Amino acid sequence: MASNDSLMTSKQIEKDLLHTMPTNACYSHINSTGIPRLRRILRGNYCQGMGMIAASLLLFMEEENAFWTMVFQADQRVLRTLIVNYLPDIDETLKTMT
């Protein structure tokens, strides 16, 4: 079953590659320079819709930095959700600090 999920994810990534910034030269054709870089980042942990974020990052930074920026953003969202749900006092304190 996991291999079927992986195959479906790979197919979705391939489908989304050319729909992400199609008017930008880096992503307009399957042989464009940004497509393999975007593919590698999306394979890290794909969620539909994150291609636009990853593609934007790749326009301004190296592939590894774009990948780690995506990881950092995801980690921050998870941490924020955990704090809101399980540590409401800390959440309130953090809100007063911002």
C-alpha positions as CSV (number, residue, x, y, z in Angstrom):
1,M,0.0,0.0,0.0
2,A,2.8,2.4,0.8
3,S,4.3,1.9,-2.7
4,N,0.9,2.7,-4.2
5,D,0.7,5.9,-2.2
6,S,4.3,6.8,-3.2
7,L,3.4,6.2,-6.9
8,M,0.3,8.3,-6.6
9,T,2.3,11.1,-5.0
10,S,5.0,10.9,-7.7
11,K,2.3,11.2,-10.4
12,Q,0.7,14.2,-8.7
13,I,4.1,15.9,-8.4
14,E,4.8,15.3,-12.1
15,K,1.4,16.7,-12.9
16,D,1.9,19.8,-10.7
17,L,5.4,20.6,-12.0
18,L,4.2,22.3,-15.2
19,H,1.3,24.0,-13.5
20,T,3.6,25.8,-11.1
21,M,4.5,29.2,-12.5
22,P,4.0,28.1,-16.1
23,T,4.9,31.6,-17.5
24,N,8.2,31.7,-15.7
25,A,11.1,30.4,-17.9
26,C,12.5,28.3,-15.0
27,Y,9.3,26.2,-14.9
28,S,7.6,26.6,-18.3
29,H,8.8,23.3,-19.9
30,I,9.7,19.9,-18.6
31,N,13.3,20.6,-19.6
32,S,13.4,24.0,-17.9
33,T,16.2,24.5,-15.4
34,G,13.9,24.8,-12.4
35,I,11.9,21.7,-12.9
36,P,14.4,19.1,-11.6
37,R,15.2,21.3,-8.6
38,L,11.5,21.8,-7.8
39,R,10.8,18.0,-8.2
40,R,13.5,17.2,-5.7
41,I,12.1,19.6,-3.1
42,L,8.6,18.4,-3.6
43,R,9.6,14.7,-3.2
44,G,10.9,15.6,0.3
45,N,7.4,15.6,1.8
46,Y,4.8,16.6,-0.7
47,C,1.6,18.4,0.0
48,Q,-0.5,19.8,-2.9
49,G,-0.1,23.5,-3.2
50,M,3.4,23.8,-1.8
51,G,4.9,23.8,-5.3
52,M,4.2,27.5,-5.6
53,I,6.0,28.2,-2.4
54,A,9.0,26.0,-3.3
55,A,9.2,27.4,-6.8
56,S,9.2,31.0,-5.4
57,L,12.0,30.1,-3.0
58,L,14.0,28.5,-5.8
59,L,13.9,31.7,-7.7
60,F,15.9,33.5,-4.9
61,M,18.0,30.8,-3.2
62,E,19.9,27.7,-3.8
63,E,18.0,24.4,-3.7
64,E,19.3,23.2,-0.3
65,N,18.4,26.5,1.3
66,A,14.9,26.4,-0.3
67,F,14.5,22.9,1.1
68,W,15.5,23.8,4.6
69,T,13.3,26.9,4.5
70,M,10.3,24.7,3.6
71,V,11.2,22.4,6.5
72,F,11.6,25.3,8.9
73,Q,8.2,26.7,7.9
74,A,6.5,23.4,8.4
75,D,8.2,22.9,11.8
76,Q,7.1,26.3,12.9
77,R,3.5,25.6,12.0
78,V,3.5,22.3,13.9
79,L,5.1,23.9,16.9
80,R,2.5,26.7,16.8
81,T,-0.4,24.3,16.6
82,L,1.0,22.3,19.6
83,I,1.4,25.4,21.7
84,V,-2.1,26.6,20.9
85,N,-3.7,23.2,21.6
86,Y,-1.7,22.0,24.6
87,L,0.0,25.0,26.2
88,P,-2.6,27.8,26.2
89,D,-0.9,29.8,29.0
90,I,2.3,29.9,26.9
91,D,0.3,30.8,23.9
92,E,-1.2,33.8,25.7
93,T,2.2,34.9,26.9
94,L,3.6,34.7,23.3
95,K,0.7,36.7,22.0
96,T,1.5,39.6,24.4
97,M,5.1,39.5,23.2
98,T,4.3,40.1,19.5
